[in-house]
Amino acid sequence: MSSDRHSDHCFLYHFRHGRRSCHVAARGSLIAPHLFVFYYAVLADLTPPDAVTAFAAANLSGSEPMGTGVEAFRLGIAGWLVPFAFVYQPALLLNGSTLSIVISFAVTAVGVLFLAGGVIGHVAGRLSPLQRCSCSRPQAFLCSRP
């Protein structure tokens, strides 16, 4: 089964089962639940044990497939919170005033940057465990209502 086919099936399954609760959380937005589900369907190709894209990269590089899949998950973990930002911050979907759109993009970008830095352990240099924990805290900005 190709990667594109897998994403299509994931999208259809999750759309049928999760759209109502996501639609309620999105306060009536029609595009946010669809993007939420589609984003996760695409990210499903990144994580083990189904990590199709990571396994293909491991084959090309000659590395161990499961280790590559785990590392791909670590590198992409911040992406797992972005769909929640779509739902809770409609300005990311260009719904709202110019100021609210700019603020939502800035807050989300900072949240993703710090969460990724906290998980990886490196921002401008190596981070201590305490710095990593404090870097992971801004993820709350991604999942909060404006």
Secondary structure, DSSP 8 states (H G I E B T S, - for coil): --HHHHHHHHHHHHHHHHHHHHHHHTTT-SHHHHHHHHHHHHHTTTSTTS-HHHHHHHHHHT--HHHHHHHHHHHHGGGGTHHHHHHH-GGGGT-S-HHHHHHHHHHHHHHHHHHHHHHHTBSSSB--HHHHHHHHTTHHHHTS--
